[in-house]
Amino acid sequence: MTTRDPVADLRRIAFLLERANEATYRVRAFRSAAKALAALPPEDVATRAAEGTLTKLSGVGDVTARCVAESLAGEEPVYLRRLLATEGVDLDDAATALRQSLRGDCHTHSEWSDGGSPIEEMALAAVELGHEYMVLTDHSPSLTVARGLTAGRLRKQIEYVAAVNEALPEGFRILTGIEVDILADGSLDQDEELLAQLDVVVGSVHSNLRDESAKMTRRMLTAIANPHLDILGHCTGRMVTKRPKGAEGEGDRGHRRATKSGRPESQFDAGAVFAACAEYGKAVEINSRPERQDPPKRLIREALEAGCSFVIDTDAHAPGQLDWQRFGCERAALCGVLPEHVINSWPAERLVEWARSHG
């Protein structure tokens, strides 16, 4: 009798590959195999492994079949053992203190918009990382390239999250949210009554990123003053020119084209924008995606000097990307950001109460 779960081992391998920025096709191979095997009774998987017929299943190849066989034999798969042995180096003390203070992630995506995995799989990965909560922030309707949620789909998602929360381990919860587009006039791209129902609202600019500075500043200031907005997401919209290999996860449709050649920062009056965030009690996001690194360190320092609070998010589009918070923590620590400046170091109840105070 094996004490290992081959499906869990395949998912763990996919998670570690994502976290290490490995190529998407490698991640997809292990996640597809896990999905195919999860649909079968465990005894059928064992029988197929014994007969050598696992590769006849769609989504299972030679490498993944070998991992399954090793797992069923009670052994840690060689592929998994190699990944665990070559994990990244430790963060320095300040960044480690920041990372250890974080209780959750306030910016994540699922297959409901442009993410690549079900809500449940994202949540279980967050549980494995030791998070207490995950804010689900799929896109709003105007971002059609990312399959943004209409009001009707968002209502269904709110109900679905409530059902999923019933089945999740005690001590963890999914918070309802959205990454709502900040439209050209500064309004938010979703029904106000729906925004009022959500636990946390991240607002980001995704269109007309080359607007002249005065126009972009007015747009952002209008959004920050909106009582439904809680967090200003990736404020410059930039993409760094050198995208790490495999930085987009399964389903990262919205990032691929822009990151091939990079994208410059949007121009706006940072002093005015950060002063407004401090005045209205809104948090500035430190986006941990390797290809974003947004805001740049000079703007993190300016926001800190303006008295802003921060949230260190992953903007994860796949489970393994949920461990990218360490990238944001490294950049935040270099700028003097401490745990007391970061709102996702708070427990879920305090975070939700803070967001409700804006309304």
Secondary structure as the mmCIF struct_conf table of DSSP 4:
data_model
#
loop_
_struct_conf.conf_type_id
_struct_conf.id
_struct_conf.beg_label_comp_id
_struct_conf.beg_label_asym_id
_struct_conf.beg_label_seq_id
_struct_conf.end_label_comp_id
_struct_conf.end_label_asym_id
_struct_conf.end_label_seq_id
BEND BEND1 ARG A 4 ARG A 4
HELX_RH_AL_P HELX_RH_AL_P1 PRO A 6 ARG A 19
TURN_TY1_P TURN_TY1_P1 ALA A 20 ASN A 21
HELX_RH_AL_P HELX_RH_AL_P2 THR A 24 ALA A 38
TURN_TY1_P TURN_TY1_P2 ALA A 39 ALA A 39
BEND BEND2 LEU A 40 LEU A 40
HELX_RH_AL_P HELX_RH_AL_P3 PRO A 42 GLU A 51
TURN_TY1_P TURN_TY1_P3 GLY A 52 GLY A 52
HELX_RH_3T_P HELX_RH_3T_P1 LEU A 54 LYS A 56
BEND BEND3 LEU A 57 LEU A 57
TURN_TY1_P TURN_TY1_P4 SER A 58 GLY A 59
HELX_RH_AL_P HELX_RH_AL_P4 ASP A 62 LEU A 72
TURN_TY1_P TURN_TY1_P5 ALA A 73 GLY A 74
HELX_LH_PP_P HELX_LH_PP_P1 GLU A 75 PRO A 77
HELX_RH_AL_P HELX_RH_AL_P5 VAL A 78 ALA A 85
TURN_TY1_P TURN_TY1_P6 THR A 86 THR A 86
HELX_LH_PP_P HELX_LH_PP_P2 GLU A 87 ASP A 92
HELX_RH_AL_P HELX_RH_AL_P6 ASP A 93 SER A 101
STRN STRN1 GLY A 104 THR A 108
TURN_TY1_P TURN_TY1_P7 GLU A 111 ASP A 114
BEND BEND4 GLY A 116 SER A 117
HELX_RH_AL_P HELX_RH_AL_P7 ILE A 119 GLU A 128
TURN_TY1_P TURN_TY1_P8 LEU A 129 GLY A 130
BEND BEND5 GLU A 132 GLU A 132
STRN STRN2 TYR A 133 LEU A 136
HELX_LH_PP_P HELX_LH_PP_P3 ASP A 138 ASP A 138
STRN STRN3 HIS A 139 HIS A 139
HELX_LH_PP_P HELX_LH_PP_P4 SER A 140 SER A 140
TURN_TY1_P TURN_TY1_P9 PRO A 141 SER A 142
HELX_RH_3T_P HELX_RH_3T_P2 THR A 144 ALA A 146
TURN_TY1_P TURN_TY1_P10 ARG A 147 ARG A 147
HELX_LH_PP_P HELX_LH_PP_P5 GLY A 148 THR A 150
HELX_RH_AL_P HELX_RH_AL_P8 ALA A 151 ALA A 167
BEND BEND6 LEU A 168 LEU A 168
HELX_LH_PP_P HELX_LH_PP_P6 PRO A 169 PRO A 169
TURN_TY1_P TURN_TY1_P11 GLU A 170 GLY A 171
STRN STRN4 ARG A 173 ASP A 181
STRN STRN5 ILE A 182 ILE A 182
TURN_TY1_P TURN_TY1_P12 ALA A 184 ASP A 185
BEND BEND7 GLY A 186 GLY A 186
STRN STRN6 LEU A 188 LEU A 188
BEND BEND8 ASP A 189 GLN A 190
HELX_RH_AL_P HELX_RH_AL_P9 GLU A 192 GLN A 197
BEND BEND9 LEU A 198 ASP A 199
STRN STRN7 VAL A 200 SER A 204
BEND BEND10 SER A 207 SER A 207
TURN_TY1_P TURN_TY1_P13 LEU A 209 ARG A 210
HELX_RH_AL_P HELX_RH_AL_P10 SER A 213 ALA A 225
BEND BEND11 ASN A 226 ASN A 226
TURN_TY1_P TURN_TY1_P14 PRO A 227 HIS A 228
STRN STRN8 ILE A 231 LEU A 232
BEND BEND12 HIS A 234 HIS A 234
TURN_TY1_P TURN_TY1_P15 CYS A 235 THR A 236
STRN STRN9 MET A 239 MET A 239
BEND BEND13 THR A 241 LYS A 242
HELX_LH_PP_P HELX_LH_PP_P7 ARG A 243 PRO A 244
TURN_TY1_P TURN_TY1_P16 LYS A 245 GLY A 246
BEND BEND14 GLU A 248 GLU A 248
TURN_TY1_P TURN_TY1_P17 GLU A 250 GLY A 251
TURN_TY1_P TURN_TY1_P18 ARG A 253 HIS A 255
HELX_RH_AL_P HELX_RH_AL_P11 ARG A 256 SER A 261
STRN STRN10 ARG A 263 ARG A 263
HELX_LH_PP_P HELX_LH_PP_P8 PRO A 264 GLN A 267
HELX_RH_AL_P HELX_RH_AL_P12 ALA A 270 TYR A 280
TURN_TY1_P TURN_TY1_P19 GLY A 281 GLY A 281
HELX_LH_PP_P HELX_LH_PP_P9 LYS A 282 LYS A 282
STRN STRN11 ALA A 283 ASN A 287
TURN_TY1_P TURN_TY1_P20 PRO A 290 ARG A 292
STRN STRN12 ASP A 294 ASP A 294
BEND BEND15 PRO A 295 PRO A 295
HELX_RH_AL_P HELX_RH_AL_P13 LYS A 297 GLU A 305
TURN_TY1_P TURN_TY1_P21 ALA A 306 GLY A 307
STRN STRN13 SER A 309 ASP A 313
STRN STRN14 ALA A 316 ALA A 316
BEND BEND16 HIS A 317 ALA A 318
HELX_RH_3T_P HELX_RH_3T_P3 PRO A 319 TRP A 324
HELX_RH_AL_P HELX_RH_AL_P14 GLN A 325 LEU A 334
TURN_TY1_P TURN_TY1_P22 CYS A 335 GLY A 336
HELX_RH_3T_P HELX_RH_3T_P4 PRO A 339 HIS A 341
STRN STRN15 VAL A 342 VAL A 342
HELX_RH_3T_P HELX_RH_3T_P5 ILE A 343 SER A 345
BEND BEND17 TRP A 346 TRP A 346
HELX_RH_AL_P HELX_RH_AL_P15 ALA A 348 SER A 357
TURN_TY1_P TURN_TY1_P23 HIS A 358 HIS A 358
#
